[in-house]
């Protein structure tokens, strides 16, 4: 039986400017500026970080495991999220959320956190050193950075079945949730001289399965780091995704993937459509064709377009929901909305992309680009088009094109502001966030599955949180409200 889905998004933000044009320094200024506002003074606990564990259970399969950079700015927020410097980017990792809609809210809250951090950072800099931040996936110079999704999956599912089931989805979902891109950056994509691609990330993927995230990027990442009870759970770490400015696209990206993982847990991999014989070629080929006509031969000898695969996957999810309700993913009304939006976006991009430009990022961006190109009689290679592409992802409200193209909103300002400060009530993030808010002076470090307290009169005390569905408001709110100190809380937990 499918386990309840817990999910979230990690977003590395593109950055420009800063003192000496140093991205690591600029990223550190961003993170520290937010922390120094009183948002958090708690360090990240790297105990138990295992980036080199491979879900395939074998060693020596890849040349490089991800590097854990323990020396860079790193803090925990009162909403249960993590804010830190990852390589040369500020990154916001949302708290664990119970449904796709909740995870979308906390991704949007991450944008607001970053805006506030950017404002605080720039207030302390001279104008020539001002920093600009973008929610996008490449710098235009051949460097890509990630928007990673995480999903709780049963350990009972063999990882080979995860690969078999999810490759068709990950190579094709860009037709509805791709962010769009002007031109190309990698040698292979440049050889096709595209004026526009569906996805920002697709051209950077080189393998079907692998452990790495910055080199030889795989469609299916094998990092086996569940941040929970490893005997019961695995965390599917999805690195093949674009940074969406459309709230609906984020919702559908999370919702469709969560639904298909539930299908996998309950019905197995055999019910999924066949994978393309050459998945890396397919994900790149599909991205290069905004007409959606490109096809790839699959393992069964038939040829499929990205749209065909998404259509088959939607019907698979629809049948599953009709039979089971998919309560492991979300409540009935939310599951119905996932299917509705996914279907409307899928049909819309085939019939007339401009008709779903209020939800599909690549369609919204393409419409803006076409209008500007025609108005100014520009060639496809004009540098101003790349500038428009970048401006679509600008976080500054007064500069952001995505804020002005009519994208649908799922949330008003009030719930987003609330989510900036308060954790979701549905997962262990509630306990983490409330402890960070109430006992900041007694918590020396935190991570996804534990908190470390220092009461000052004895050894450090670690509180484990190995089940993402424990530590919820229902289970811990009364305990937290009746504990007047961290010492009271720890005594109650021991009792």
Secondary structure as the mmCIF struct_conf table of DSSP 4:
data_model
#
loop_
_struct_conf.conf_type_id
_struct_conf.id
_struct_conf.beg_label_comp_id
_struct_conf.beg_label_asym_id
_struct_conf.beg_label_seq_id
_struct_conf.end_label_comp_id
_struct_conf.end_label_asym_id
_struct_conf.end_label_seq_id
HELX_LH_PP_P HELX_LH_PP_P1 UNK A 2 UNK A 5
STRN STRN1 UNK A 7 UNK A 12
HELX_LH_PP_P HELX_LH_PP_P2 UNK A 13 UNK A 13
STRN STRN2 UNK A 14 UNK A 17
HELX_RH_3T_P HELX_RH_3T_P1 UNK A 19 UNK A 21
HELX_RH_AL_P HELX_RH_AL_P1 UNK A 23 UNK A 34
HELX_RH_PI_P HELX_RH_PI_P1 UNK A 35 UNK A 39
HELX_LH_PP_P HELX_LH_PP_P3 UNK A 42 UNK A 42
STRN STRN3 UNK A 43 UNK A 44
HELX_LH_PP_P HELX_LH_PP_P4 UNK A 45 UNK A 45
TURN_TY1_P TURN_TY1_P1 UNK A 47 UNK A 48
TURN_TY1_P TURN_TY1_P2 UNK A 51 UNK A 52
STRN STRN4 UNK A 54 UNK A 54
TURN_TY1_P TURN_TY1_P3 UNK A 55 UNK A 56
BEND BEND1 UNK A 57 UNK A 57
BEND BEND2 UNK A 59 UNK A 63
HELX_LH_PP_P HELX_LH_PP_P5 UNK A 65 UNK A 67
TURN_TY1_P TURN_TY1_P4 UNK A 70 UNK A 71
BEND BEND3 UNK A 72 UNK A 72
STRN STRN5 UNK A 74 UNK A 76
TURN_TY1_P TURN_TY1_P5 UNK A 78 UNK A 79
BEND BEND4 UNK A 80 UNK A 80
STRN STRN6 UNK A 82 UNK A 86
TURN_TY1_P TURN_TY1_P6 UNK A 87 UNK A 88
STRN STRN7 UNK A 89 UNK A 93
HELX_LH_PP_P HELX_LH_PP_P6 UNK A 94 UNK A 96
STRN STRN8 UNK A 97 UNK A 97
BEND BEND5 UNK A 98 UNK A 99
HELX_RH_AL_P HELX_RH_AL_P2 UNK A 100 UNK A 123
TURN_TY1_P TURN_TY1_P7 UNK A 124 UNK A 124
BEND BEND6 UNK A 125 UNK A 125
HELX_RH_3T_P HELX_RH_3T_P2 UNK A 127 UNK A 129
STRN STRN9 UNK A 131 UNK A 134
BEND BEND7 UNK A 136 UNK A 137
STRN STRN10 UNK A 138 UNK A 138
BEND BEND8 UNK A 140 UNK A 142
STRN STRN11 UNK A 144 UNK A 144
STRN STRN12 UNK A 147 UNK A 154
TURN_TY1_P TURN_TY1_P8 UNK A 155 UNK A 156
BEND BEND9 UNK A 157 UNK A 157
HELX_RH_AL_P HELX_RH_AL_P3 UNK A 159 UNK A 172
TURN_TY1_P TURN_TY1_P9 UNK A 173 UNK A 173
HELX_RH_AL_P HELX_RH_AL_P4 UNK A 174 UNK A 177
STRN STRN13 UNK A 181 UNK A 182
BEND BEND10 UNK A 183 UNK A 183
BEND BEND11 UNK A 186 UNK A 186
HELX_RH_AL_P HELX_RH_AL_P5 UNK A 187 UNK A 190
TURN_TY1_P TURN_TY1_P10 UNK A 191 UNK A 193
BEND BEND12 UNK A 195 UNK A 195
STRN STRN14 UNK A 196 UNK A 197
BEND BEND13 UNK A 198 UNK A 198
BEND BEND14 UNK A 200 UNK A 201
HELX_RH_3T_P HELX_RH_3T_P3 UNK A 202 UNK A 204
STRN STRN15 UNK A 205 UNK A 210
BEND BEND15 UNK A 211 UNK A 211
BEND BEND16 UNK A 213 UNK A 216
STRN STRN16 UNK A 217 UNK A 221
STRN STRN17 UNK A 223 UNK A 223
BEND BEND17 UNK A 227 UNK A 228
TURN_TY1_P TURN_TY1_P11 UNK A 230 UNK A 232
STRN STRN18 UNK A 233 UNK A 238
BEND BEND18 UNK A 245 UNK A 245
HELX_RH_AL_P HELX_RH_AL_P6 UNK A 247 UNK A 267
HELX_RH_3T_P HELX_RH_3T_P4 UNK A 269 UNK A 271
BEND BEND19 UNK A 272 UNK A 272
HELX_LH_PP_P HELX_LH_PP_P7 UNK A 273 UNK A 275
STRN STRN19 UNK A 276 UNK A 276
TURN_TY1_P TURN_TY1_P12 UNK A 277 UNK A 278
HELX_RH_AL_P HELX_RH_AL_P7 UNK A 279 UNK A 287
TURN_TY1_P TURN_TY1_P13 UNK A 288 UNK A 288
TURN_TY1_P TURN_TY1_P14 UNK A 290 UNK A 291
BEND BEND20 UNK A 292 UNK A 292
STRN STRN20 UNK A 295 UNK A 297
STRN STRN21 UNK A 298 UNK A 298
TURN_TY1_P TURN_TY1_P15 UNK A 299 UNK A 300
BEND BEND21 UNK A 301 UNK A 301
STRN STRN22 UNK A 303 UNK A 305
HELX_RH_AL_P HELX_RH_AL_P8 UNK A 306 UNK A 324
TURN_TY1_P TURN_TY1_P16 UNK A 327 UNK A 329
BEND BEND22 UNK A 330 UNK A 330
HELX_RH_AL_P HELX_RH_AL_P9 UNK A 332 UNK A 351
HELX_RH_3T_P HELX_RH_3T_P5 UNK A 353 UNK A 356
TURN_TY1_P TURN_TY1_P17 UNK A 357 UNK A 359
HELX_RH_AL_P HELX_RH_AL_P10 UNK A 361 UNK A 376
TURN_TY1_P TURN_TY1_P18 UNK A 377 UNK A 377
TURN_TY1_P TURN_TY1_P19 UNK A 380 UNK A 381
HELX_RH_AL_P HELX_RH_AL_P11 UNK A 383 UNK A 392
TURN_TY1_P TURN_TY1_P20 UNK A 393 UNK A 393
STRN STRN23 UNK A 394 UNK A 394
BEND BEND23 UNK A 396 UNK A 396
TURN_TY1_P TURN_TY1_P21 UNK A 397 UNK A 399
BEND BEND24 UNK A 401 UNK A 401
HELX_RH_3T_P HELX_RH_3T_P6 UNK A 402 UNK A 404
TURN_TY1_P TURN_TY1_P22 UNK A 405 UNK A 406
BEND BEND25 UNK A 410 UNK A 411
HELX_RH_AL_P HELX_RH_AL_P12 UNK A 413 UNK A 421
BEND BEND26 UNK A 422 UNK A 422
BEND BEND27 UNK A 425 UNK A 427
TURN_TY1_P TURN_TY1_P23 UNK A 428 UNK A 428
HELX_RH_AL_P HELX_RH_AL_P13 UNK A 429 UNK A 438
TURN_TY1_P TURN_TY1_P24 UNK A 440 UNK A 442
STRN STRN24 UNK A 443 UNK A 447
TURN_TY1_P TURN_TY1_P25 UNK A 448 UNK A 449
STRN STRN25 UNK A 450 UNK A 453
BEND BEND28 UNK A 456 UNK A 459
STRN STRN26 UNK A 461 UNK A 464
TURN_TY1_P TURN_TY1_P26 UNK A 468 UNK A 469
BEND BEND29 UNK A 470 UNK A 471
HELX_RH_AL_P HELX_RH_AL_P14 UNK A 473 UNK A 482
BEND BEND30 UNK A 484 UNK A 485
HELX_RH_AL_P HELX_RH_AL_P15 UNK A 486 UNK A 494
#
